[in-house]
Amino acid sequence: MIERIALHLSTKHVLGDPRIWHRELMSLQPLEMTLHLGMYGAPNTEVAGVVCHSLGPIHRVSRHGEIQRYRPSLWKRLQAAWRLSRFVRPHVVHIHDPELLFLVPLWRIVCVRVIYDRHEDYPQREGLRWFAPVERWLAYRTSAVLIVDEQWRASLSQHRVYHVPNGALSPHEIVSAPGVQTLMWVSSSDSTPLAEEAPSTFTLIYAGTQGRDRGLFEMLEVVWMARENGRDWRLILAGIGHVPAELDEADAFIASRDLSAAIERLGWREFLPYEVLIASLAR
């Protein structure tokens, strides 16, 4: 029997990213294929049944006073991804970084199917509008496209497009189906509110990477303004921040406005396990 192989490639994210590991990689398990993962900084070993491959090391550099992850040039990233795919020889390549679409014509030549998970609308970002027609042209040449925004379906009306909404399901919406097995254990018993939280408390939660570009300080301002106006609002921040200076600034803001009891920080300076994140959402 021929071993069937699925390779998930990422040139942007790190091992343990919930979106990559659970939504995209673990959702392929029902296919009963051997799963491989290629990304920068990954260990060259097997993790939870997934064969991991490193595309290269990750270096951290300071830019404009902020610590950022540094990776090689686009050309070198594409070279590394292509070389790994030829080494692994997969039947299916699963990608979500738009830059990897540039390899789709090559993968088609060697008869590899490509699934493109389009989880963000990159062309809407400043300076990337030129990429919109390029993205559509290359995505149309993949085997299938997963989208989180139904509006993009019209751009690929004659293609295999599947709508997979972003976000976690509530305990009442969870069903046994590929892609949501990791959510099956969430139940009302996991949804216990904090002891000091009154029934009238209005709770906001943000799950994901914490930082200025994700609206961290706007969220803090909103909670502070609400409480200043007599509203009992709370905020749960679930996820890691990669810029220590921003987290220091946020900690100082919380302390100076006496918001420590109103803002819960989960993960913050360390990676937050996916199970803890899901339990927080279920709360």
DOVO-751500 format. One line per 10 residues: number of its first residue (from 1); for each residue x, y, z of N, C-alpha, C. Coordinates in nm, 2 decimals, decimal comma. Layout:
// DOVO-751500
NUM) X Y Z X Y Z X Y Z; ...
// end
This chain:
// DOVO-751500
1) 0,08 -0,12 0,00 0,00 0,00 0,00 0,09 0,13 0,00; 0,06 0,22 -0,09 0,14 0,34 -0,10 0,11 0,43 0,01; 0,21 0,48 0,08 0,19 0,58 0,19 0,15 0,71 0,13; 0,04 0,77 0,18 0,00 0,90 0,13 0,04 1,00 0,23; 0,10 1,12 0,18 0,16 1,22 0,26 0,10 1,35 0,24; 0,07 1,42 0,35 0,03 1,56 0,34 0,13 1,65 0,41; 0,17 1,76 0,34 0,27 1,85 0,40 0,21 1,98 0,42; 0,22 2,03 0,54 0,18 2,17 0,57 0,30 2,26 0,58; 0,30 2,36 0,50 0,42 2,46 0,50 0,38 2,59 0,55; 0,46 2,65 0,63 0,44 2,79 0,68 0,58 2,86 0,68
11) 0,59 2,98 0,62 0,71 3,06 0,63 0,69 3,17 0,72; 0,58 3,18 0,79 0,55 3,30 0,87 0,53 3,26 1,02; 0,48 3,15 1,05 0,44 3,12 1,19 0,54 3,02 1,26; 0,52 3,00 1,39 0,61 2,92 1,46 0,54 2,80 1,51; 0,61 2,69 1,55 0,55 2,57 1,60 0,47 2,60 1,73; 0,35 2,55 1,73 0,26 2,57 1,85 0,15 2,67 1,82; 0,16 2,74 1,71 0,06 2,84 1,68 -0,07 2,77 1,67; -0,18 2,81 1,75 -0,30 2,73 1,75 -0,37 2,72 1,61; -0,36 2,83 1,53 -0,42 2,82 1,40 -0,36 2,72 1,31; -0,23 2,71 1,31 -0,15 2,62 1,23 -0,17 2,48 1,28
21) -0,15 2,46 1,41 -0,15 2,32 1,46 -0,28 2,26 1,47; -0,39 2,33 1,51 -0,52 2,27 1,53 -0,61 2,29 1,41; -0,63 2,42 1,37 -0,73 2,44 1,26 -0,68 2,38 1,13; -0,55 2,39 1,11 -0,50 2,35 0,97 -0,43 2,21 0,97; -0,35 2,18 1,07 -0,28 2,06 1,06 -0,35 1,94 1,12; -0,40 1,96 1,25 -0,48 1,85 1,31 -0,61 1,81 1,23; -0,66 1,91 1,16 -0,79 1,89 1,09 -0,76 1,79 0,97; -0,64 1,77 0,94 -0,60 1,67 0,83 -0,59 1,53 0,88; -0,60 1,51 1,01 -0,58 1,37 1,06 -0,69 1,27 1,01; -0,81 1,32 1,00 -0,91 1,22 0,95 -0,88 1,16 0,81
31) -0,79 1,23 0,74 -0,76 1,18 0,60 -0,67 1,05 0,61; -0,62 1,02 0,73 -0,54 0,90 0,75 -0,41 0,91 0,65; -0,36 1,03 0,65 -0,23 1,04 0,57 -0,12 1,07 0,67; 0,00 1,05 0,63 0,12 1,08 0,71 0,14 1,23 0,71; 0,14 1,30 0,82 0,14 1,44 0,83 0,28 1,49 0,85; 0,32 1,58 0,76 0,45 1,65 0,78 0,43 1,80 0,79; 0,52 1,86 0,86 0,51 2,01 0,89 0,65 2,07 0,86; 0,65 2,18 0,78 0,77 2,25 0,76 0,76 2,40 0,79; 0,84 2,45 0,88 0,84 2,59 0,92 0,98 2,63 0,98; 1,00 2,75 0,99 1,12 2,80 1,05 1,12 2,77 1,20
41) 1,24 2,73 1,25 1,25 2,70 1,39 1,19 2,58 1,44; 1,13 2,49 1,36 1,07 2,37 1,40 1,18 2,27 1,43; 1,16 2,17 1,52 1,26 2,07 1,55 1,25 1,96 1,44; 1,36 1,91 1,41 1,36 1,80 1,31 1,34 1,67 1,38; 1,21 1,65 1,42 1,17 1,53 1,49 1,02 1,51 1,48; 0,97 1,41 1,54 0,83 1,38 1,53 0,76 1,44 1,66; 0,65 1,52 1,64 0,58 1,58 1,75 0,43 1,54 1,74; 0,38 1,46 1,84 0,24 1,42 1,84 0,20 1,36 1,71; 0,28 1,27 1,65 0,25 1,20 1,53 0,27 1,28 1,40; 0,33 1,40 1,42 0,35 1,49 1,30 0,51 1,49 1,28
51) 0,55 1,46 1,16 0,69 1,47 1,13 0,73 1,61 1,09; 0,81 1,68 1,18 0,84 1,82 1,17 0,98 1,83 1,10; 0,99 1,94 1,02 1,11 1,97 0,94 1,13 2,12 0,96; 1,26 2,16 0,99 1,30 2,30 1,00 1,34 2,36 0,86; 1,28 2,47 0,83 1,32 2,54 0,71 1,45 2,63 0,73; 1,48 2,63 0,86 1,60 2,71 0,90 1,58 2,77 1,04; 1,68 2,83 1,10 1,67 2,89 1,23 1,59 3,02 1,23; 1,54 3,06 1,35 1,47 3,19 1,37 1,57 3,28 1,45; 1,59 3,40 1,40 1,67 3,49 1,47 1,58 3,61 1,52; 1,61 3,66 1,63 1,53 3,78 1,68 1,62 3,90 1,67
61) 1,57 4,00 1,61 1,65 4,13 1,59 1,56 4,24 1,64; 1,63 4,35 1,67 1,56 4,47 1,71 1,54 4,57 1,60; 1,42 4,61 1,57 1,39 4,70 1,46 1,30 4,81 1,52; 1,35 4,94 1,51 1,27 5,05 1,57 1,23 5,03 1,71; 1,33 4,97 1,79 1,31 4,95 1,93 1,22 4,83 1,97; 1,18 4,75 1,87 1,09 4,63 1,89 1,17 4,51 1,85; 1,14 4,40 1,93 1,20 4,27 1,90 1,11 4,20 1,80; 1,17 4,16 1,68 1,09 4,10 1,58 1,16 3,97 1,54; 1,08 3,87 1,49 1,15 3,75 1,43 1,20 3,79 1,29; 1,31 3,74 1,26 1,37 3,77 1,13 1,39 3,64 1,05
71) 1,35 3,64 0,93 1,36 3,53 0,84 1,43 3,58 0,71; 1,48 3,48 0,63 1,55 3,52 0,51 1,46 3,59 0,41; 1,52 3,63 0,30 1,44 3,70 0,19 1,34 3,61 0,14; 1,24 3,67 0,07 1,13 3,59 0,01 1,19 3,48 -0,08; 1,29 3,51 -0,17 1,34 3,42 -0,26 1,40 3,30 -0,18; 1,47 3,32 -0,07 1,53 3,21 0,00 1,42 3,13 0,08; 1,31 3,20 0,12 1,20 3,13 0,19 1,14 3,03 0,09; 1,11 3,08 -0,03 1,05 3,00 -0,14 1,14 2,88 -0,18; 1,27 2,91 -0,18 1,37 2,80 -0,21 1,36 2,69 -0,11; 1,36 2,73 0,02 1,36 2,64 0,13 1,23 2,55 0,13
81) 1,11 2,62 0,10 0,99 2,55 0,10 0,98 2,45 -0,02; 1,03 2,49 -0,13 1,04 2,40 -0,25 1,13 2,28 -0,23; 1,24 2,31 -0,17 1,34 2,20 -0,15 1,28 2,09 -0,05; 1,21 2,14 0,05 1,15 2,05 0,15 1,04 1,97 0,08; 0,96 2,04 0,00 0,85 1,96 -0,07 0,90 1,86 -0,16; 1,01 1,88 -0,23 1,07 1,78 -0,31 1,14 1,67 -0,23; 1,18 1,70 -0,11 1,24 1,59 -0,02 1,13 1,50 0,03; 1,02 1,57 0,08 0,91 1,49 0,14 0,83 1,42 0,04; 0,81 1,47 -0,08 0,73 1,41 -0,19 0,59 1,39 -0,15; 0,52 1,50 -0,11 0,38 1,48 -0,06 0,28 1,47 -0,18
91) 0,17 1,41 -0,14 0,06 1,41 -0,24 -0,02 1,54 -0,23; -0,03 1,60 -0,11 -0,10 1,72 -0,09 -0,01 1,82 -0,01; -0,01 1,94 -0,06 0,06 2,05 0,02 -0,05 2,15 0,07; -0,04 2,18 0,19 -0,14 2,26 0,26 -0,07 2,39 0,30; -0,12 2,51 0,25 -0,05 2,64 0,27 -0,15 2,74 0,32; -0,11 2,85 0,38 -0,19 2,96 0,42 -0,12 3,09 0,40; 0,02 3,09 0,39 0,09 3,21 0,37 0,08 3,25 0,22; 0,03 3,36 0,19 0,01 3,40 0,04 0,14 3,39 -0,04; 0,25 3,41 0,02 0,38 3,41 -0,06 0,40 3,27 -0,12; 0,35 3,17 -0,05 0,37 3,03 -0,10 0,29 3,00 -0,22
101) 0,19 3,09 -0,25 0,12 3,07 -0,38 0,21 3,07 -0,50; 0,32 3,14 -0,49 0,41 3,15 -0,60 0,47 3,02 -0,64; 0,46 2,92 -0,55 0,51 2,79 -0,59 0,41 2,70 -0,65; 0,28 2,74 -0,65 0,17 2,66 -0,70 0,20 2,61 -0,84; 0,24 2,70 -0,94 0,27 2,64 -1,07 0,37 2,53 -1,08; 0,47 2,54 -0,99 0,57 2,43 -0,99 0,52 2,31 -0,93; 0,43 2,32 -0,82 0,37 2,20 -0,77 0,28 2,13 -0,86; 0,21 2,21 -0,95 0,12 2,15 -1,05 0,20 2,07 -1,15; 0,32 2,12 -1,18 0,40 2,05 -1,28 0,44 1,91 -1,23; 0,47 1,90 -1,10 0,51 1,77 -1,04 0,39 1,70 -0,98
111) 0,27 1,74 -1,02 0,14 1,67 -0,99 0,11 1,66 -0,84; 0,14 1,77 -0,77 0,11 1,78 -0,63 -0,02 1,87 -0,61; -0,11 1,82 -0,54 -0,23 1,90 -0,51 -0,20 2,00 -0,40; -0,26 2,12 -0,41 -0,24 2,23 -0,32 -0,37 2,28 -0,26; -0,38 2,29 -0,13 -0,49 2,35 -0,06 -0,45 2,48 0,00; -0,52 2,59 -0,04 -0,49 2,72 0,01 -0,59 2,77 0,12; -0,54 2,78 0,24 -0,63 2,83 0,35 -0,62 2,98 0,36; -0,71 3,05 0,30 -0,71 3,20 0,30 -0,78 3,26 0,42; -0,70 3,27 0,53 -0,76 3,31 0,65 -0,76 3,46 0,68; -0,70 3,54 0,59 -0,70 3,69 0,61 -0,71 3,75 0,47
121) -0,75 3,88 0,47 -0,77 3,95 0,35 -0,65 4,04 0,33; -0,54 3,98 0,28 -0,42 4,06 0,27 -0,43 4,18 0,17; -0,49 4,16 0,06 -0,50 4,28 -0,04 -0,56 4,40 0,02; -0,64 4,39 0,13 -0,70 4,51 0,19 -0,60 4,59 0,27; -0,48 4,53 0,30 -0,38 4,61 0,37 -0,31 4,71 0,28; -0,27 4,82 0,34 -0,21 4,92 0,27 -0,08 4,87 0,20; -0,06 4,90 0,08 0,06 4,86 0,00 0,05 4,72 -0,06; -0,06 4,65 -0,04 -0,07 4,51 -0,09 -0,19 4,50 -0,19; -0,25 4,61 -0,23 -0,36 4,60 -0,32 -0,32 4,54 -0,46; -0,20 4,56 -0,50 -0,15 4,50 -0,62 -0,15 4,35 -0,62
131) -0,15 4,29 -0,50 -0,15 4,15 -0,49 -0,28 4,08 -0,51; -0,39 4,16 -0,51 -0,52 4,10 -0,52 -0,54 4,01 -0,65; -0,51 4,07 -0,77 -0,53 3,99 -0,89 -0,43 3,87 -0,90; -0,31 3,89 -0,84 -0,21 3,79 -0,84 -0,25 3,67 -0,76; -0,31 3,71 -0,64 -0,36 3,61 -0,54 -0,47 3,52 -0,61; -0,57 3,60 -0,67 -0,68 3,52 -0,73 -0,63 3,43 -0,85; -0,54 3,48 -0,93 -0,49 3,40 -1,04 -0,42 3,27 -0,99; -0,33 3,29 -0,89 -0,26 3,17 -0,83 -0,35 3,08 -0,75; -0,45 3,14 -0,67 -0,54 3,05 -0,60 -0,63 2,97 -0,69; -0,66 3,02 -0,80 -0,75 2,95 -0,90 -0,68 2,83 -0,95
141) -0,55 2,82 -0,94 -0,47 2,71 -0,99 -0,44 2,61 -0,88; -0,49 2,63 -0,76 -0,48 2,53 -0,65 -0,59 2,43 -0,67; -0,59 2,32 -0,59 -0,69 2,22 -0,59 -0,82 2,26 -0,51; -0,80 2,34 -0,41 -0,91 2,39 -0,33 -0,87 2,51 -0,25; -0,97 2,59 -0,21 -0,94 2,71 -0,13 -1,04 2,71 -0,02; -0,98 2,73 0,10 -1,07 2,75 0,22 -1,07 2,90 0,25; -1,19 2,95 0,28 -1,21 3,09 0,31 -1,29 3,11 0,44; -1,26 3,23 0,50 -1,33 3,27 0,62 -1,44 3,38 0,59; -1,43 3,43 0,47 -1,52 3,54 0,43 -1,59 3,50 0,30; -1,72 3,48 0,31 -1,80 3,43 0,20 -1,79 3,52 0,08
151) -1,76 3,65 0,10 -1,76 3,75 -0,01 -1,65 3,71 -0,11; -1,55 3,64 -0,07 -1,44 3,61 -0,16 -1,48 3,49 -0,26; -1,59 3,42 -0,22 -1,63 3,31 -0,31 -1,65 3,36 -0,45; -1,71 3,48 -0,47 -1,74 3,53 -0,60 -1,62 3,54 -0,69; -1,50 3,56 -0,63 -1,38 3,58 -0,70 -1,33 3,45 -0,77; -1,38 3,33 -0,71 -1,34 3,20 -0,76 -1,47 3,12 -0,78; -1,56 3,18 -0,85 -1,69 3,11 -0,87 -1,69 2,98 -0,93; -1,59 2,95 -1,01 -1,59 2,82 -1,08 -1,48 2,73 -1,02; -1,44 2,76 -0,89 -1,34 2,68 -0,83 -1,39 2,61 -0,71; -1,31 2,52 -0,65 -1,35 2,45 -0,53 -1,32 2,54 -0,41
161) -1,43 2,60 -0,36 -1,41 2,70 -0,25 -1,50 2,65 -0,13; -1,44 2,64 -0,02 -1,51 2,59 0,10 -1,50 2,70 0,21; -1,62 2,73 0,27 -1,63 2,83 0,37 -1,61 2,76 0,51; -1,50 2,80 0,58 -1,47 2,75 0,71 -1,47 2,87 0,81; -1,57 2,91 0,88 -1,57 3,03 0,96 -1,46 3,03 1,07; -1,41 3,15 1,09 -1,31 3,16 1,19 -1,37 3,16 1,33; -1,30 3,13 1,44 -1,35 3,14 1,57 -1,38 3,00 1,63; -1,41 3,00 1,75 -1,44 2,87 1,82 -1,59 2,85 1,83; -1,63 2,73 1,83 -1,77 2,69 1,84 -1,81 2,70 1,99; -1,94 2,73 2,01 -1,99 2,72 2,15 -2,01 2,58 2,18
171) -2,02 2,54 2,31 -2,04 2,40 2,35 -2,17 2,34 2,29; -2,27 2,42 2,26 -2,40 2,37 2,20 -2,39 2,35 2,05; -2,28 2,41 1,99 -2,27 2,40 1,84 -2,17 2,29 1,80; -2,10 2,23 1,90 -1,99 2,14 1,86 -2,05 2,01 1,81; -2,00 1,97 1,70 -2,04 1,84 1,64 -1,92 1,76 1,60; -1,94 1,63 1,59 -1,83 1,54 1,55 -1,81 1,55 1,40; -1,70 1,62 1,36 -1,67 1,63 1,22 -1,53 1,67 1,21; -1,47 1,64 1,09 -1,33 1,67 1,07 -1,30 1,82 1,10; -1,20 1,85 1,17 -1,16 1,99 1,19 -1,20 2,04 1,33; -1,30 1,97 1,40 -1,34 2,03 1,53 -1,33 1,92 1,64
181) -1,25 1,82 1,61 -1,24 1,72 1,72 -1,17 1,78 1,84; -1,08 1,87 1,82 -1,01 1,93 1,94 -1,10 2,01 2,03; -1,22 2,04 1,98 -1,31 2,12 2,06 -1,41 2,03 2,13; -1,41 1,90 2,11 -1,52 1,81 2,16 -1,53 1,81 2,31; -1,42 1,83 2,38 -1,42 1,81 2,52 -1,48 1,93 2,59; -1,50 2,04 2,53 -1,55 2,16 2,59 -1,69 2,14 2,63; -1,72 2,16 2,76 -1,86 2,14 2,81 -1,89 2,25 2,91; -2,01 2,25 2,97 -2,05 2,35 3,06 -1,96 2,34 3,19; -1,90 2,23 3,22 -1,82 2,21 3,33 -1,69 2,29 3,32; -1,65 2,32 3,19 -1,53 2,39 3,16 -1,55 2,54 3,16
191) -1,68 2,58 3,18 -1,72 2,72 3,16 -1,75 2,79 3,29; -1,68 2,75 3,39 -1,71 2,81 3,52 -1,65 2,96 3,53; -1,73 3,06 3,56 -1,68 3,19 3,57 -1,59 3,21 3,69; -1,52 3,32 3,69 -1,43 3,35 3,81 -1,52 3,37 3,93; -1,48 3,33 4,05 -1,56 3,34 4,17 -1,60 3,49 4,20; -1,51 3,58 4,17 -1,54 3,72 4,20 -1,63 3,79 4,09; -1,66 3,72 3,99 -1,73 3,78 3,87 -1,88 3,78 3,90; -1,94 3,90 3,91 -2,08 3,91 3,93 -2,16 3,87 3,81; -2,29 3,83 3,82 -2,37 3,79 3,71 -2,39 3,90 3,61; -2,39 4,03 3,66 -2,41 4,14 3,57 -2,29 4,19 3,50
201) -2,17 4,13 3,52 -2,05 4,17 3,46 -2,05 4,14 3,31; -2,01 4,24 3,23 -2,00 4,22 3,09 -1,86 4,19 3,05; -1,83 4,07 3,00 -1,70 4,02 2,97 -1,66 4,02 2,83; -1,55 4,08 2,79 -1,50 4,08 2,66 -1,38 3,99 2,66; -1,35 3,92 2,55 -1,24 3,83 2,54 -1,17 3,85 2,40; -1,04 3,86 2,40 -0,96 3,86 2,28 -0,87 3,75 2,28; -0,88 3,66 2,18 -0,80 3,54 2,18 -0,70 3,55 2,06; -0,57 3,55 2,08 -0,48 3,56 1,97 -0,35 3,63 2,02; -0,27 3,67 1,92 -0,14 3,73 1,96 -0,17 3,87 2,01; -0,11 3,91 2,12 -0,13 4,03 2,19 -0,03 4,14 2,14
211) -0,07 4,26 2,11 0,02 4,36 2,06 -0,05 4,48 2,01; 0,03 4,59 1,99 -0,03 4,71 1,95 -0,10 4,70 1,82; -0,04 4,62 1,72 -0,10 4,61 1,59 -0,23 4,53 1,59; -0,26 4,46 1,70 -0,38 4,38 1,72 -0,48 4,46 1,80; -0,46 4,58 1,83 -0,56 4,66 1,91 -0,55 4,65 2,06; -0,44 4,60 2,11 -0,43 4,58 2,25 -0,46 4,71 2,33; -0,40 4,82 2,30 -0,42 4,94 2,38 -0,56 5,00 2,36; -0,62 4,98 2,24 -0,76 5,02 2,22 -0,85 4,94 2,31; -0,83 4,81 2,33 -0,91 4,73 2,42 -0,90 4,78 2,56; -0,77 4,81 2,60 -0,75 4,85 2,74 -0,82 4,98 2,77
221) -0,82 5,07 2,67 -0,89 5,20 2,68 -1,04 5,19 2,69; -1,09 5,10 2,61 -1,24 5,07 2,62 -1,28 5,03 2,75; -1,21 4,93 2,81 -1,25 4,88 2,94 -1,24 4,99 3,05; -1,13 5,06 3,04 -1,11 5,17 3,14 -1,22 5,28 3,13; -1,25 5,32 3,00 -1,36 5,42 2,98 -1,49 5,36 3,03; -1,52 5,24 3,01 -1,65 5,18 3,05 -1,66 5,18 3,20; -1,55 5,14 3,27 -1,55 5,13 3,41 -1,56 5,27 3,47; -1,50 5,37 3,41 -1,50 5,51 3,45 -1,64 5,56 3,45; -1,72 5,51 3,36 -1,86 5,55 3,34 -1,96 5,45 3,42; -1,91 5,38 3,51 -1,99 5,30 3,60 -2,04 5,16 3,54
231) -1,98 5,12 3,43 -2,01 4,99 3,37 -1,92 4,89 3,42; -1,97 4,77 3,46 -1,89 4,66 3,52 -1,84 4,57 3,40; -1,74 4,62 3,34 -1,68 4,55 3,22 -1,55 4,48 3,26; -1,53 4,36 3,21 -1,40 4,29 3,23 -1,34 4,25 3,09; -1,22 4,23 3,09 -1,15 4,19 2,96 -1,05 4,07 2,99; -1,07 3,97 2,91 -0,98 3,85 2,91 -0,89 3,86 2,79; -0,76 3,87 2,81 -0,66 3,87 2,70 -0,59 3,73 2,70; -0,63 3,65 2,60 -0,58 3,51 2,59 -0,48 3,49 2,47; -0,35 3,49 2,51 -0,25 3,47 2,40 -0,12 3,53 2,44; -0,02 3,51 2,36 0,11 3,55 2,39 0,14 3,68 2,31
241) 0,22 3,77 2,37 0,27 3,89 2,30 0,42 3,87 2,27; 0,46 3,91 2,15 0,60 3,88 2,10 0,69 4,01 2,12; 0,63 4,12 2,16 0,71 4,24 2,18 0,71 4,28 2,33; 0,81 4,25 2,40 0,82 4,27 2,55 0,79 4,42 2,58; 0,84 4,51 2,50 0,82 4,65 2,54 0,67 4,69 2,53; 0,60 4,63 2,44 0,45 4,66 2,44 0,38 4,60 2,56; 0,42 4,48 2,60 0,36 4,42 2,72 0,39 4,50 2,84; 0,52 4,55 2,85 0,55 4,64 2,97 0,47 4,76 2,97; 0,45 4,82 2,85 0,36 4,94 2,85 0,22 4,91 2,89; 0,17 4,79 2,84 0,03 4,76 2,88 0,02 4,73 3,03
251) 0,12 4,66 3,08 0,12 4,64 3,23 0,12 4,77 3,31; 0,20 4,86 3,26 0,20 4,99 3,33 0,06 5,07 3,32; 0,00 5,06 3,20 -0,13 5,12 3,18 -0,23 5,05 3,28; -0,23 4,92 3,29 -0,33 4,85 3,37 -0,31 4,89 3,52; -0,18 4,90 3,56 -0,15 4,93 3,70 -0,19 5,08 3,73; -0,16 5,17 3,64 -0,18 5,31 3,66 -0,33 5,35 3,67; -0,41 5,27 3,61 -0,56 5,29 3,61 -0,63 5,19 3,70; -0,56 5,12 3,78 -0,62 5,03 3,87 -0,71 4,93 3,81; -0,66 4,87 3,70 -0,75 4,77 3,62 -0,71 4,63 3,64; -0,62 4,60 3,74 -0,57 4,46 3,75 -0,69 4,36 3,78
261) -0,79 4,41 3,86 -0,90 4,32 3,89 -0,99 4,30 3,77; -0,98 4,39 3,67 -1,08 4,39 3,56 -1,02 4,32 3,43; -0,89 4,30 3,43 -0,82 4,25 3,31 -0,74 4,13 3,34; -0,78 4,02 3,28 -0,71 3,89 3,31 -0,62 3,86 3,19; -0,49 3,83 3,22 -0,39 3,81 3,12 -0,35 3,66 3,12; -0,39 3,59 3,01 -0,36 3,44 3,00 -0,25 3,43 2,90; -0,14 3,36 2,93 -0,03 3,35 2,84 0,06 3,47 2,86; 0,02 3,58 2,79 0,09 3,71 2,80 0,23 3,70 2,75; 0,32 3,65 2,83 0,46 3,64 2,79 0,51 3,50 2,76; 0,41 3,41 2,77 0,44 3,27 2,73 0,33 3,21 2,64
271) 0,36 3,11 2,56 0,26 3,05 2,47 0,15 2,99 2,55; 0,03 3,02 2,51 -0,09 2,97 2,58 -0,14 2,84 2,51; -0,15 2,73 2,58 -0,19 2,61 2,52 -0,33 2,62 2,46; -0,36 2,55 2,35 -0,48 2,57 2,28 -0,60 2,53 2,37; -0,59 2,43 2,46 -0,70 2,38 2,54 -0,74 2,49 2,64; -0,64 2,56 2,69 -0,67 2,67 2,79 -0,74 2,79 2,71; -0,70 2,81 2,59 -0,76 2,92 2,51 -0,91 2,88 2,48; -0,94 2,76 2,44 -1,07 2,72 2,42 -1,16 2,72 2,54; -1,11 2,68 2,65 -1,18 2,69 2,78 -1,22 2,83 2,82; -1,13 2,92 2,79 -1,15 3,06 2,81 -1,26 3,11 2,73
281) -1,27 3,08 2,60 -1,37 3,12 2,51 -1,51 3,06 2,56; -1,50 2,93 2,60 -1,63 2,87 2,65 -1,68 2,94 2,77; -1,60 3,00 2,85 -1,64 3,06 2,98 -1,74 3,18 2,94
// end
